[in-house]
Amino acid sequence: MAAVALANGLNANMLRKWVAEADSDRAGATPVDHKRPVNPSSAFVPLALAAPQTLPDGGDIRIEVRRGGVVVSICWPSTSGDACAAWLRDLLR
């Protein structure tokens, strides 16, 4: 259980607590009939999502990083946001 917790970035003690709580909840619940098929349409809950908002200033990503007395301002096109995230991750290491 500790290995599963560590692999998922969780505290092992908290995971043990959750499992114990789930077991105690199951002890008082009615048994599940595993032979009965589950209706997949009843398990799906559609969500209404708001339309994505466009970024101001023509869709550019603007970042200002301050380190000590140095200030770096970056304007990155939003179409390559993944590259911007990678760059920022490397910069902040």
PyMOL Python script that loads the backbone (N, CA, C, O; Angstrom):
from pymol import cmd

cmd.read_pdbstr("""\
ATOM      1  N   MET A   1       0.830  -1.189   0.000  1.00  0.00           N
ATOM      2  CA  MET A   1       0.000   0.000   0.000  1.00  0.00           C
ATOM      3  C   MET A   1       0.877   1.256   0.000  1.00  0.00           C
ATOM      4  O   MET A   1       0.530   2.260  -0.623  1.00  0.00           O
ATOM      5  N   ALA A   2       2.011   1.196   0.699  1.00  0.00           N
ATOM      6  CA  ALA A   2       2.908   2.344   0.746  1.00  0.00           C
ATOM      7  C   ALA A   2       3.462   2.663  -0.642  1.00  0.00           C
ATOM      8  O   ALA A   2       3.606   3.831  -1.003  1.00  0.00           O
ATOM      9  N   ALA A   3       3.772   1.624  -1.416  1.00  0.00           N
ATOM     10  CA  ALA A   3       4.308   1.841  -2.766  1.00  0.00           C
ATOM     11  C   ALA A   3       3.271   2.504  -3.664  1.00  0.00           C
ATOM     12  O   ALA A   3       3.608   3.374  -4.467  1.00  0.00           O
ATOM     13  N   VAL A   4       2.012   2.098  -3.532  1.00  0.00           N
ATOM     14  CA  VAL A   4       0.940   2.711  -4.328  1.00  0.00           C
ATOM     15  C   VAL A   4       0.790   4.173  -3.946  1.00  0.00           C
ATOM     16  O   VAL A   4       0.630   5.036  -4.810  1.00  0.00           O
ATOM     17  N   ALA A   5       0.842   4.451  -2.640  1.00  0.00           N
ATOM     18  CA  ALA A   5       0.717   5.835  -2.170  1.00  0.00           C
ATOM     19  C   ALA A   5       1.853   6.689  -2.714  1.00  0.00           C
ATOM     20  O   ALA A   5       1.614   7.776  -3.241  1.00  0.00           O
ATOM     21  N   LEU A   6       3.085   6.208  -2.592  1.00  0.00           N
ATOM     22  CA  LEU A   6       4.237   6.978  -3.069  1.00  0.00           C
ATOM     23  C   LEU A   6       4.196   7.187  -4.572  1.00  0.00           C
ATOM     24  O   LEU A   6       4.543   8.263  -5.059  1.00  0.00           O
ATOM     25  N   ALA A   7       3.774   6.166  -5.314  1.00  0.00           N
ATOM     26  CA  ALA A   7       3.711   6.281  -6.778  1.00  0.00           C
ATOM     27  C   ALA A   7       2.702   7.327  -7.217  1.00  0.00           C
ATOM     28  O   ALA A   7       2.813   7.879  -8.312  1.00  0.00           O
ATOM     29  N   ASN A   8       1.708   7.605  -6.363  1.00  0.00           N
ATOM     30  CA  ASN A   8       0.680   8.585  -6.713  1.00  0.00           C
ATOM     31  C   ASN A   8       0.803   9.880  -5.929  1.00  0.00           C
ATOM     32  O   ASN A   8      -0.113  10.702  -5.945  1.00  0.00           O
ATOM     33  N   GLY A   9       1.919  10.072  -5.246  1.00  0.00           N
ATOM     34  CA  GLY A   9       2.162  11.319  -4.530  1.00  0.00           C
ATOM     35  C   GLY A   9       1.268  11.508  -3.320  1.00  0.00           C
ATOM     36  O   GLY A   9       0.937  12.638  -2.959  1.00  0.00           O
ATOM     37  N   LEU A  10       0.871  10.404  -2.686  1.00  0.00           N
ATOM     38  CA  LEU A  10      -0.012  10.480  -1.524  1.00  0.00           C
ATOM     39  C   LEU A  10       0.741  10.083  -0.266  1.00  0.00           C
ATOM     40  O   LEU A  10       1.772   9.413  -0.338  1.00  0.00           O
ATOM     41  N   ASN A  11       0.231  10.493   0.878  1.00  0.00           N
ATOM     42  CA  ASN A  11       0.762  10.076   2.157  1.00  0.00           C
ATOM     43  C   ASN A  11       0.227   8.682   2.447  1.00  0.00           C
ATOM     44  O   ASN A  11      -0.982   8.459   2.379  1.00  0.00           O
ATOM     45  N   ALA A  12       1.118   7.733   2.772  1.00  0.00           N
ATOM     46  CA  ALA A  12       0.706   6.346   2.987  1.00  0.00           C
ATOM     47  C   ALA A  12      -0.275   6.225   4.152  1.00  0.00           C
ATOM     48  O   ALA A  12      -1.209   5.427   4.086  1.00  0.00           O
ATOM     49  N   ASN A  13      -0.079   6.999   5.208  1.00  0.00           N
ATOM     50  CA  ASN A  13      -0.998   6.941   6.352  1.00  0.00           C
ATOM     51  C   ASN A  13      -2.394   7.394   5.959  1.00  0.00           C
ATOM     52  O   ASN A  13      -3.385   6.820   6.412  1.00  0.00           O
ATOM     53  N   MET A  14      -2.481   8.423   5.119  1.00  0.00           N
ATOM     54  CA  MET A  14      -3.777   8.915   4.678  1.00  0.00           C
ATOM     55  C   MET A  14      -4.463   7.863   3.801  1.00  0.00           C
ATOM     56  O   MET A  14      -5.671   7.657   3.912  1.00  0.00           O
ATOM     57  N   LEU A  15      -3.698   7.199   2.932  1.00  0.00           N
ATOM     58  CA  LEU A  15      -4.270   6.154   2.089  1.00  0.00           C
ATOM     59  C   LEU A  15      -4.809   5.014   2.945  1.00  0.00           C
ATOM     60  O   LEU A  15      -5.898   4.508   2.675  1.00  0.00           O
ATOM     61  N   ARG A  16      -4.063   4.596   3.980  1.00  0.00           N
ATOM     62  CA  ARG A  16      -4.543   3.542   4.878  1.00  0.00           C
ATOM     63  C   ARG A  16      -5.843   3.949   5.551  1.00  0.00           C
ATOM     64  O   ARG A  16      -6.752   3.134   5.704  1.00  0.00           O
ATOM     65  N   LYS A  17      -5.931   5.223   5.956  1.00  0.00           N
ATOM     66  CA  LYS A  17      -7.142   5.723   6.607  1.00  0.00           C
ATOM     67  C   LYS A  17      -8.324   5.649   5.638  1.00  0.00           C
ATOM     68  O   LYS A  17      -9.414   5.218   6.016  1.00  0.00           O
ATOM     69  N   TRP A  18      -8.103   6.074   4.377  1.00  0.00           N
ATOM     70  CA  TRP A  18      -9.180   6.042   3.385  1.00  0.00           C
ATOM     71  C   TRP A  18      -9.651   4.612   3.125  1.00  0.00           C
ATOM     72  O   TRP A  18     -10.850   4.362   3.000  1.00  0.00           O
ATOM     73  N   VAL A  19      -8.705   3.678   3.044  1.00  0.00           N
ATOM     74  CA  VAL A  19      -9.068   2.282   2.794  1.00  0.00           C
ATOM     75  C   VAL A  19      -9.864   1.737   3.973  1.00  0.00           C
ATOM     76  O   VAL A  19     -10.862   1.043   3.778  1.00  0.00           O
ATOM     77  N   ALA A  20      -9.431   2.046   5.200  1.00  0.00           N
ATOM     78  CA  ALA A  20     -10.154   1.581   6.385  1.00  0.00           C
ATOM     79  C   ALA A  20     -11.570   2.158   6.417  1.00  0.00           C
ATOM     80  O   ALA A  20     -12.521   1.450   6.748  1.00  0.00           O
ATOM     81  N   GLU A  21     -11.712   3.444   6.073  1.00  0.00           N
ATOM     82  CA  GLU A  21     -13.037   4.066   6.038  1.00  0.00           C
ATOM     83  C   GLU A  21     -13.925   3.421   4.973  1.00  0.00           C
ATOM     84  O   GLU A  21     -15.113   3.190   5.200  1.00  0.00           O
ATOM     85  N   ALA A  22     -13.339   3.133   3.815  1.00  0.00           N
ATOM     86  CA  ALA A  22     -14.106   2.497   2.738  1.00  0.00           C
ATOM     87  C   ALA A  22     -14.539   1.097   3.156  1.00  0.00           C
ATOM     88  O   ALA A  22     -15.663   0.684   2.873  1.00  0.00           O
ATOM     89  N   ASP A  23     -13.651   0.365   3.830  1.00  0.00           N
ATOM     90  CA  ASP A  23     -14.003  -0.979   4.300  1.00  0.00           C
ATOM     91  C   ASP A  23     -15.122  -0.925   5.320  1.00  0.00           C
ATOM     92  O   ASP A  23     -16.032  -1.753   5.286  1.00  0.00           O
ATOM     93  N   SER A  24     -15.064   0.048   6.235  1.00  0.00           N
ATOM     94  CA  SER A  24     -16.112   0.145   7.254  1.00  0.00           C
ATOM     95  C   SER A  24     -17.436   0.583   6.619  1.00  0.00           C
ATOM     96  O   SER A  24     -18.502   0.151   7.060  1.00  0.00           O
ATOM     97  N   ASP A  25     -17.381   1.425   5.599  1.00  0.00           N
ATOM     98  CA  ASP A  25     -18.601   1.825   4.894  1.00  0.00           C
ATOM     99  C   ASP A  25     -19.206   0.635   4.160  1.00  0.00           C
ATOM    100  O   ASP A  25     -20.425   0.471   4.135  1.00  0.00           O
ATOM    101  N   ARG A  26     -18.348  -0.199   3.558  1.00  0.00           N
ATOM    102  CA  ARG A  26     -18.811  -1.368   2.833  1.00  0.00           C
ATOM    103  C   ARG A  26     -19.415  -2.410   3.762  1.00  0.00           C
ATOM    104  O   ARG A  26     -20.314  -3.151   3.364  1.00  0.00           O
ATOM    105  N   ALA A  27     -18.929  -2.471   4.992  1.00  0.00           N
ATOM    106  CA  ALA A  27     -19.417  -3.469   5.935  1.00  0.00           C
ATOM    107  C   ALA A  27     -20.902  -3.254   6.228  1.00  0.00           C
ATOM    108  O   ALA A  27     -21.637  -4.222   6.424  1.00  0.00           O
ATOM    109  N   GLY A  28     -21.346  -2.009   6.260  1.00  0.00           N
ATOM    110  CA  GLY A  28     -22.744  -1.707   6.533  1.00  0.00           C
ATOM    111  C   GLY A  28     -23.604  -1.603   5.290  1.00  0.00           C
ATOM    112  O   GLY A  28     -24.822  -1.465   5.400  1.00  0.00           O
ATOM    113  N   ALA A  29     -23.005  -1.664   4.114  1.00  0.00           N
ATOM    114  CA  ALA A  29     -23.756  -1.497   2.863  1.00  0.00           C
ATOM    115  C   ALA A  29     -24.334  -2.833   2.400  1.00  0.00           C
ATOM    116  O   ALA A  29     -23.910  -3.900   2.845  1.00  0.00           O
ATOM    117  N   THR A  30     -25.300  -2.752   1.504  1.00  0.00           N
ATOM    118  CA  THR A  30     -25.867  -3.974   0.928  1.00  0.00           C
ATOM    119  C   THR A  30     -24.860  -4.571  -0.045  1.00  0.00           C
ATOM    120  O   THR A  30     -24.134  -3.830  -0.708  1.00  0.00           O
ATOM    121  N   PRO A  31     -24.802  -5.894  -0.144  1.00  0.00           N
ATOM    122  CA  PRO A  31     -23.834  -6.524  -1.039  1.00  0.00           C
ATOM    123  C   PRO A  31     -24.103  -6.167  -2.501  1.00  0.00           C
ATOM    124  O   PRO A  31     -25.246  -5.959  -2.907  1.00  0.00           O
ATOM    125  N   VAL A  32     -23.036  -6.102  -3.269  1.00  0.00           N
ATOM    126  CA  VAL A  32     -23.135  -5.780  -4.691  1.00  0.00           C
ATOM    127  C   VAL A  32     -23.262  -7.077  -5.472  1.00  0.00           C
ATOM    128  O   VAL A  32     -22.506  -8.021  -5.241  1.00  0.00           O
ATOM    129  N   ASP A  33     -24.220  -7.128  -6.399  1.00  0.00           N
ATOM    130  CA  ASP A  33     -24.391  -8.292  -7.258  1.00  0.00           C
ATOM    131  C   ASP A  33     -23.506  -8.093  -8.489  1.00  0.00           C
ATOM    132  O   ASP A  33     -23.873  -7.363  -9.410  1.00  0.00           O
ATOM    133  N   HIS A  34     -22.327  -8.753  -8.503  1.00  0.00           N
ATOM    134  CA  HIS A  34     -21.386  -8.580  -9.603  1.00  0.00           C
ATOM    135  C   HIS A  34     -21.836  -9.270 -10.877  1.00  0.00           C
ATOM    136  O   HIS A  34     -21.286  -9.008 -11.947  1.00  0.00           O
ATOM    137  N   LYS A  35     -22.825 -10.147 -10.783  1.00  0.00           N
ATOM    138  CA  LYS A  35     -23.318 -10.841 -11.966  1.00  0.00           C
ATOM    139  C   LYS A  35     -24.310  -9.995 -12.748  1.00  0.00           C
ATOM    140  O   LYS A  35     -24.515 -10.213 -13.942  1.00  0.00           O
ATOM    141  N   ARG A  36     -24.923  -9.031 -12.074  1.00  0.00           N
ATOM    142  CA  ARG A  36     -25.896  -8.171 -12.734  1.00  0.00           C
ATOM    143  C   ARG A  36     -25.152  -7.102 -13.536  1.00  0.00           C
ATOM    144  O   ARG A  36     -24.299  -6.410 -12.982  1.00  0.00           O
ATOM    145  N   PRO A  37     -25.456  -6.953 -14.828  1.00  0.00           N
ATOM    146  CA  PRO A  37     -24.757  -5.942 -15.626  1.00  0.00           C
ATOM    147  C   PRO A  37     -25.116  -4.530 -15.164  1.00  0.00           C
ATOM    148  O   PRO A  37     -26.247  -4.253 -14.765  1.00  0.00           O
ATOM    149  N   VAL A  38     -24.135  -3.665 -15.230  1.00  0.00           N
ATOM    150  CA  VAL A  38     -24.334  -2.266 -14.866  1.00  0.00           C
ATOM    151  C   VAL A  38     -24.788  -1.519 -16.104  1.00  0.00           C
ATOM    152  O   VAL A  38     -24.229  -1.699 -17.187  1.00  0.00           O
ATOM    153  N   ASN A  39     -25.789  -0.693 -15.947  1.00  0.00           N
ATOM    154  CA  ASN A  39     -26.277   0.114 -17.059  1.00  0.00           C
ATOM    155  C   ASN A  39     -25.325   1.297 -17.241  1.00  0.00           C
ATOM    156  O   ASN A  39     -25.350   2.222 -16.428  1.00  0.00           O
ATOM    157  N   PRO A  40     -24.476   1.297 -18.295  1.00  0.00           N
ATOM    158  CA  PRO A  40     -23.496   2.370 -18.438  1.00  0.00           C
ATOM    159  C   PRO A  40     -24.132   3.748 -18.602  1.00  0.00           C
ATOM    160  O   PRO A  40     -23.519   4.750 -18.235  1.00  0.00           O
ATOM    161  N   SER A  41     -25.340   3.819 -19.141  1.00  0.00           N
ATOM    162  CA  SER A  41     -25.946   5.132 -19.331  1.00  0.00           C
ATOM    163  C   SER A  41     -26.302   5.775 -17.994  1.00  0.00           C
ATOM    164  O   SER A  41     -26.378   7.000 -17.899  1.00  0.00           O
ATOM    165  N   SER A  42     -26.522   4.955 -16.953  1.00  0.00           N
ATOM    166  CA  SER A  42     -26.846   5.531 -15.650  1.00  0.00           C
ATOM    167  C   SER A  42     -25.591   6.012 -14.931  1.00  0.00           C
ATOM    168  O   SER A  42     -25.685   6.800 -13.990  1.00  0.00           O
ATOM    169  N   ALA A  43     -24.405   5.544 -15.365  1.00  0.00           N
ATOM    170  CA  ALA A  43     -23.164   5.945 -14.720  1.00  0.00           C
ATOM    171  C   ALA A  43     -22.615   7.248 -15.306  1.00  0.00           C
ATOM    172  O   ALA A  43     -21.787   7.907 -14.679  1.00  0.00           O
ATOM    173  N   PHE A  44     -23.067   7.616 -16.489  1.00  0.00           N
ATOM    174  CA  PHE A  44     -22.554   8.816 -17.138  1.00  0.00           C
ATOM    175  C   PHE A  44     -23.400  10.019 -16.759  1.00  0.00           C
ATOM    176  O   PHE A  44     -24.626   9.990 -16.865  1.00  0.00           O
ATOM    177  N   VAL A  45     -22.732  11.073 -16.317  1.00  0.00           N
ATOM    178  CA  VAL A  45     -23.431  12.305 -15.960  1.00  0.00           C
ATOM    179  C   VAL A  45     -22.885  13.417 -16.846  1.00  0.00           C
ATOM    180  O   VAL A  45     -21.735  13.820 -16.669  1.00  0.00           O
ATOM    181  N   PRO A  46     -23.665  13.924 -17.790  1.00  0.00           N
ATOM    182  CA  PRO A  46     -23.166  14.997 -18.652  1.00  0.00           C
ATOM    183  C   PRO A  46     -23.040  16.306 -17.872  1.00  0.00           C
ATOM    184  O   PRO A  46     -23.866  16.611 -17.011  1.00  0.00           O
ATOM    185  N   LEU A  47     -22.021  17.053 -18.178  1.00  0.00           N
ATOM    186  CA  LEU A  47     -21.788  18.346 -17.545  1.00  0.00           C
ATOM    187  C   LEU A  47     -21.858  19.451 -18.577  1.00  0.00           C
ATOM    188  O   LEU A  47     -21.359  19.312 -19.693  1.00  0.00           O
ATOM    189  N   ALA A  48     -22.479  20.540 -18.194  1.00  0.00           N
ATOM    190  CA  ALA A  48     -22.516  21.713 -19.063  1.00  0.00           C
ATOM    191  C   ALA A  48     -21.294  22.566 -18.741  1.00  0.00           C
ATOM    192  O   ALA A  48     -21.144  23.043 -17.616  1.00  0.00           O
ATOM    193  N   LEU A  49     -20.434  22.754 -19.715  1.00  0.00           N
ATOM    194  CA  LEU A  49     -19.220  23.541 -19.523  1.00  0.00           C
ATOM    195  C   LEU A  49     -19.349  24.882 -20.226  1.00  0.00           C
ATOM    196  O   LEU A  49     -19.957  24.996 -21.290  1.00  0.00           O
ATOM    197  N   ALA A  50     -18.771  25.874 -19.614  1.00  0.00           N
ATOM    198  CA  ALA A  50     -18.764  27.199 -20.224  1.00  0.00           C
ATOM    199  C   ALA A  50     -17.828  27.187 -21.430  1.00  0.00           C
ATOM    200  O   ALA A  50     -16.860  26.428 -21.471  1.00  0.00           O
ATOM    201  N   ALA A  51     -18.122  28.019 -22.389  1.00  0.00           N
ATOM    202  CA  ALA A  51     -17.275  28.117 -23.578  1.00  0.00           C
ATOM    203  C   ALA A  51     -15.903  28.639 -23.170  1.00  0.00           C
ATOM    204  O   ALA A  51     -15.809  29.504 -22.299  1.00  0.00           O
ATOM    205  N   PRO A  52     -14.838  28.126 -23.785  1.00  0.00           N
ATOM    206  CA  PRO A  52     -13.503  28.608 -23.436  1.00  0.00           C
ATOM    207  C   PRO A  52     -13.370  30.090 -23.737  1.00  0.00           C
ATOM    208  O   PRO A  52     -13.850  30.583 -24.757  1.00  0.00           O
ATOM    209  N   GLN A  53     -12.715  30.780 -22.833  1.00  0.00           N
ATOM    210  CA  GLN A  53     -12.539  32.220 -23.013  1.00  0.00           C
ATOM    211  C   GLN A  53     -11.265  32.480 -23.796  1.00  0.00           C
ATOM    212  O   GLN A  53     -10.264  31.785 -23.625  1.00  0.00           O
ATOM    213  N   THR A  54     -11.312  33.474 -24.643  1.00  0.00           N
ATOM    214  CA  THR A  54     -10.115  33.856 -25.378  1.00  0.00           C
ATOM    215  C   THR A  54      -9.253  34.726 -24.492  1.00  0.00           C
ATOM    216  O   THR A  54      -9.751  35.463 -23.641  1.00  0.00           O
ATOM    217  N   LEU A  55      -7.960  34.630 -24.703  1.00  0.00           N
ATOM    218  CA  LEU A  55      -7.031  35.433 -23.910  1.00  0.00           C
ATOM    219  C   LEU A  55      -7.004  36.867 -24.431  1.00  0.00           C
ATOM    220  O   LEU A  55      -7.159  37.099 -25.630  1.00  0.00           O
ATOM    221  N   PRO A  56      -6.809  37.827 -23.531  1.00  0.00           N
ATOM    222  CA  PRO A  56      -6.703  39.212 -23.994  1.00  0.00           C
ATOM    223  C   PRO A  56      -5.398  39.425 -24.768  1.00  0.00           C
ATOM    224  O   PRO A  56      -4.523  38.559 -24.775  1.00  0.00           O
ATOM    225  N   ASP A  57      -5.284  40.537 -25.389  1.00  0.00           N
ATOM    226  CA  ASP A  57      -4.070  40.935 -26.122  1.00  0.00           C
ATOM    227  C   ASP A  57      -3.743  39.967 -27.264  1.00  0.00           C
ATOM    228  O   ASP A  57      -2.578  39.631 -27.477  1.00  0.00           O
ATOM    229  N   GLY A  58      -4.761  39.520 -27.991  1.00  0.00           N
ATOM    230  CA  GLY A  58      -4.501  38.690 -29.148  1.00  0.00           C
ATOM    231  C   GLY A  58      -4.132  37.263 -28.820  1.00  0.00           C
ATOM    232  O   GLY A  58      -3.635  36.553 -29.694  1.00  0.00           O
ATOM    233  N   GLY A  59      -4.349  36.817 -27.611  1.00  0.00           N
ATOM    234  CA  GLY A  59      -4.087  35.436 -27.262  1.00  0.00           C
ATOM    235  C   GLY A  59      -2.665  35.159 -26.836  1.00  0.00           C
ATOM    236  O   GLY A  59      -2.245  34.002 -26.858  1.00  0.00           O
ATOM    237  N   ASP A  60      -1.907  36.159 -26.453  1.00  0.00           N
ATOM    238  CA  ASP A  60      -0.540  35.926 -26.006  1.00  0.00           C
ATOM    239  C   ASP A  60      -0.518  35.591 -24.522  1.00  0.00           C
ATOM    240  O   ASP A  60      -1.345  36.070 -23.747  1.00  0.00           O
ATOM    241  N   ILE A  61       0.450  34.753 -24.143  1.00  0.00           N
ATOM    242  CA  ILE A  61       0.695  34.445 -22.738  1.00  0.00           C
ATOM    243  C   ILE A  61       1.765  35.416 -22.265  1.00  0.00           C
ATOM    244  O   ILE A  61       2.847  35.491 -22.846  1.00  0.00           O
ATOM    245  N   ARG A  62       1.462  36.149 -21.222  1.00  0.00           N
ATOM    246  CA  ARG A  62       2.424  37.128 -20.696  1.00  0.00           C
ATOM    247  C   ARG A  62       2.871  36.690 -19.309  1.00  0.00           C
ATOM    248  O   ARG A  62       2.050  36.436 -18.428  1.00  0.00           O
ATOM    249  N   ILE A  63       4.200  36.605 -19.130  1.00  0.00           N
ATOM    250  CA  ILE A  63       4.776  36.154 -17.869  1.00  0.00           C
ATOM    251  C   ILE A  63       5.855  37.140 -17.451  1.00  0.00           C
ATOM    252  O   ILE A  63       6.666  37.583 -18.265  1.00  0.00           O
ATOM    253  N   GLU A  64       5.848  37.475 -16.164  1.00  0.00           N
ATOM    254  CA  GLU A  64       6.917  38.315 -15.617  1.00  0.00           C
ATOM    255  C   GLU A  64       7.543  37.563 -14.456  1.00  0.00           C
ATOM    256  O   GLU A  64       6.867  37.244 -13.477  1.00  0.00           O
ATOM    257  N   VAL A  65       8.832  37.281 -14.564  1.00  0.00           N
ATOM    258  CA  VAL A  65       9.556  36.536 -13.537  1.00  0.00           C
ATOM    259  C   VAL A  65      10.563  37.479 -12.888  1.00  0.00           C
ATOM    260  O   VAL A  65      11.324  38.157 -13.578  1.00  0.00           O
ATOM    261  N   ARG A  66      10.560  37.516 -11.547  1.00  0.00           N
ATOM    262  CA  ARG A  66      11.507  38.349 -10.804  1.00  0.00           C
ATOM    263  C   ARG A  66      12.397  37.451  -9.961  1.00  0.00           C
ATOM    264  O   ARG A  66      11.909  36.624  -9.190  1.00  0.00           O
ATOM    265  N   ARG A  67      13.685  37.615 -10.108  1.00  0.00           N
ATOM    266  CA  ARG A  67      14.667  36.907  -9.293  1.00  0.00           C
ATOM    267  C   ARG A  67      15.715  37.915  -8.869  1.00  0.00           C
ATOM    268  O   ARG A  67      16.502  38.411  -9.675  1.00  0.00           O
ATOM    269  N   GLY A  68      15.700  38.202  -7.568  1.00  0.00           N
ATOM    270  CA  GLY A  68      16.621  39.219  -7.069  1.00  0.00           C
ATOM    271  C   GLY A  68      16.316  40.551  -7.737  1.00  0.00           C
ATOM    272  O   GLY A  68      15.173  41.008  -7.717  1.00  0.00           O
ATOM    273  N   GLY A  69      17.324  41.172  -8.324  1.00  0.00           N
ATOM    274  CA  GLY A  69      17.141  42.448  -8.998  1.00  0.00           C
ATOM    275  C   GLY A  69      16.836  42.307 -10.478  1.00  0.00           C
ATOM    276  O   GLY A  69      16.717  43.312 -11.179  1.00  0.00           O
ATOM    277  N   VAL A  70      16.708  41.080 -10.969  1.00  0.00           N
ATOM    278  CA  VAL A  70      16.480  40.841 -12.395  1.00  0.00           C
ATOM    279  C   VAL A  70      14.992  40.581 -12.635  1.00  0.00           C
ATOM    280  O   VAL A  70      14.367  39.785 -11.934  1.00  0.00           O
ATOM    281  N   VAL A  71      14.437  41.268 -13.638  1.00  0.00           N
ATOM    282  CA  VAL A  71      13.047  41.069 -14.033  1.00  0.00           C
ATOM    283  C   VAL A  71      13.036  40.648 -15.504  1.00  0.00           C
ATOM    284  O   VAL A  71      13.600  41.331 -16.359  1.00  0.00           O
ATOM    285  N   VAL A  72      12.393  39.523 -15.783  1.00  0.00           N
ATOM    286  CA  VAL A  72      12.295  39.031 -17.162  1.00  0.00           C
ATOM    287  C   VAL A  72      10.824  39.024 -17.544  1.00  0.00           C
ATOM    288  O   VAL A  72      10.005  38.407 -16.863  1.00  0.00           O
ATOM    289  N   SER A  73      10.486  39.712 -18.636  1.00  0.00           N
ATOM    290  CA  SER A  73       9.115  39.722 -19.149  1.00  0.00           C
ATOM    291  C   SER A  73       9.078  38.932 -20.448  1.00  0.00           C
ATOM    292  O   SER A  73       9.870  39.178 -21.358  1.00  0.00           O
ATOM    293  N   ILE A  74       8.148  37.977 -20.527  1.00  0.00           N
ATOM    294  CA  ILE A  74       8.042  37.105 -21.692  1.00  0.00           C
ATOM    295  C   ILE A  74       6.645  37.238 -22.284  1.00  0.00           C
ATOM    296  O   ILE A  74       5.655  37.287 -21.555  1.00  0.00           O
ATOM    297  N   CYS A  75       6.573  37.295 -23.588  1.00  0.00           N
ATOM    298  CA  CYS A  75       5.299  37.272 -24.311  1.00  0.00           C
ATOM    299  C   CYS A  75       5.363  36.071 -25.237  1.00  0.00           C
ATOM    300  O   CYS A  75       6.161  36.038 -26.173  1.00  0.00           O
ATOM    301  N   TRP A  76       4.508  35.074 -24.967  1.00  0.00           N
ATOM    302  CA  TRP A  76       4.557  33.800 -25.681  1.00  0.00           C
ATOM    303  C   TRP A  76       3.229  33.589 -26.404  1.00  0.00           C
ATOM    304  O   TRP A  76       2.182  33.855 -25.814  1.00  0.00           O
ATOM    305  N   PRO A  77       3.224  33.123 -27.654  1.00  0.00           N
ATOM    306  CA  PRO A  77       1.951  32.868 -28.343  1.00  0.00           C
ATOM    307  C   PRO A  77       1.189  31.735 -27.664  1.00  0.00           C
ATOM    308  O   PRO A  77       1.774  30.710 -27.316  1.00  0.00           O
ATOM    309  N   SER A  78      -0.102  31.920 -27.478  1.00  0.00           N
ATOM    310  CA  SER A  78      -0.902  30.925 -26.769  1.00  0.00           C
ATOM    311  C   SER A  78      -1.023  29.620 -27.552  1.00  0.00           C
ATOM    312  O   SER A  78      -1.378  28.589 -26.980  1.00  0.00           O
ATOM    313  N   THR A  79      -0.736  29.652 -28.837  1.00  0.00           N
ATOM    314  CA  THR A  79      -0.821  28.431 -29.638  1.00  0.00           C
ATOM    315  C   THR A  79       0.257  27.431 -29.258  1.00  0.00           C
ATOM    316  O   THR A  79       0.128  26.248 -29.571  1.00  0.00           O
ATOM    317  N   SER A  80       1.310  27.872 -28.596  1.00  0.00           N
ATOM    318  CA  SER A  80       2.370  26.950 -28.149  1.00  0.00           C
ATOM    319  C   SER A  80       2.507  27.023 -26.628  1.00  0.00           C
ATOM    320  O   SER A  80       3.604  27.184 -26.092  1.00  0.00           O
ATOM    321  N   GLY A  81       1.372  26.901 -25.952  1.00  0.00           N
ATOM    322  CA  GLY A  81       1.351  26.966 -24.493  1.00  0.00           C
ATOM    323  C   GLY A  81       2.128  25.842 -23.842  1.00  0.00           C
ATOM    324  O   GLY A  81       2.704  26.034 -22.771  1.00  0.00           O
ATOM    325  N   ASP A  82       2.158  24.654 -24.471  1.00  0.00           N
ATOM    326  CA  ASP A  82       2.908  23.543 -23.889  1.00  0.00           C
ATOM    327  C   ASP A  82       4.405  23.832 -23.879  1.00  0.00           C
ATOM    328  O   ASP A  82       5.100  23.465 -22.931  1.00  0.00           O
ATOM    329  N   ALA A  83       4.907  24.484 -24.919  1.00  0.00           N
ATOM    330  CA  ALA A  83       6.319  24.861 -24.964  1.00  0.00           C
ATOM    331  C   ALA A  83       6.617  25.925 -23.913  1.00  0.00           C
ATOM    332  O   ALA A  83       7.688  25.917 -23.306  1.00  0.00           O
ATOM    333  N   CYS A  84       5.679  26.836 -23.698  1.00  0.00           N
ATOM    334  CA  CYS A  84       5.841  27.867 -22.666  1.00  0.00           C
ATOM    335  C   CYS A  84       5.905  27.227 -21.286  1.00  0.00           C
ATOM    336  O   CYS A  84       6.731  27.614 -20.460  1.00  0.00           O
ATOM    337  N   ALA A  85       5.037  26.248 -21.033  1.00  0.00           N
ATOM    338  CA  ALA A  85       5.030  25.560 -19.742  1.00  0.00           C
ATOM    339  C   ALA A  85       6.338  24.833 -19.512  1.00  0.00           C
ATOM    340  O   ALA A  85       6.870  24.861 -18.402  1.00  0.00           O
ATOM    341  N   ALA A  86       6.874  24.174 -20.547  1.00  0.00           N
ATOM    342  CA  ALA A  86       8.147  23.462 -20.424  1.00  0.00           C
ATOM    343  C   ALA A  86       9.279  24.432 -20.135  1.00  0.00           C
ATOM    344  O   ALA A  86      10.121  24.168 -19.277  1.00  0.00           O
ATOM    345  N   TRP A  87       9.304  25.547 -20.841  1.00  0.00           N
ATOM    346  CA  TRP A  87      10.332  26.558 -20.627  1.00  0.00           C
ATOM    347  C   TRP A  87      10.280  27.105 -19.205  1.00  0.00           C
ATOM    348  O   TRP A  87      11.311  27.237 -18.546  1.00  0.00           O
ATOM    349  N   LEU A  88       9.074  27.423 -18.736  1.00  0.00           N
ATOM    350  CA  LEU A  88       8.915  27.976 -17.401  1.00  0.00           C
ATOM    351  C   LEU A  88       9.295  26.956 -16.335  1.00  0.00           C
ATOM    352  O   LEU A  88       9.897  27.319 -15.325  1.00  0.00           O
ATOM    353  N   ARG A  89       8.957  25.697 -16.541  1.00  0.00           N
ATOM    354  CA  ARG A  89       9.312  24.637 -15.596  1.00  0.00           C
ATOM    355  C   ARG A  89      10.838  24.535 -15.496  1.00  0.00           C
ATOM    356  O   ARG A  89      11.383  24.434 -14.397  1.00  0.00           O
ATOM    357  N   ASP A  90      11.528  24.562 -16.644  1.00  0.00           N
ATOM    358  CA  ASP A  90      12.999  24.496 -16.635  1.00  0.00           C
ATOM    359  C   ASP A  90      13.609  25.727 -15.984  1.00  0.00           C
ATOM    360  O   ASP A  90      14.611  25.618 -15.278  1.00  0.00           O
ATOM    361  N   LEU A  91      13.028  26.880 -16.208  1.00  0.00           N
ATOM    362  CA  LEU A  91      13.549  28.114 -15.639  1.00  0.00           C
ATOM    363  C   LEU A  91      13.451  28.125 -14.120  1.00  0.00           C
ATOM    364  O   LEU A  91      14.360  28.598 -13.439  1.00  0.00           O
ATOM    365  N   LEU A  92      12.352  27.605 -13.592  1.00  0.00           N
ATOM    366  CA  LEU A  92      12.117  27.680 -12.154  1.00  0.00           C
ATOM    367  C   LEU A  92      12.737  26.541 -11.364  1.00  0.00           C
ATOM    368  O   LEU A  92      12.569  26.485 -10.146  1.00  0.00           O
ATOM    369  N   ARG A  93      13.438  25.645 -12.009  1.00  0.00           N
ATOM    370  CA  ARG A  93      14.124  24.553 -11.295  1.00  0.00           C
ATOM    371  C   ARG A  93      15.253  25.049 -10.478  1.00  0.00           C
ATOM    372  O   ARG A  93      15.931  24.261  -9.818  1.00  0.00           O
TER     373      ARG A  93
END
""", "prot")
cmd.dss("prot")
cmd.show_as("cartoon", "prot")
cmd.util.cbc("prot")
cmd.orient("prot")
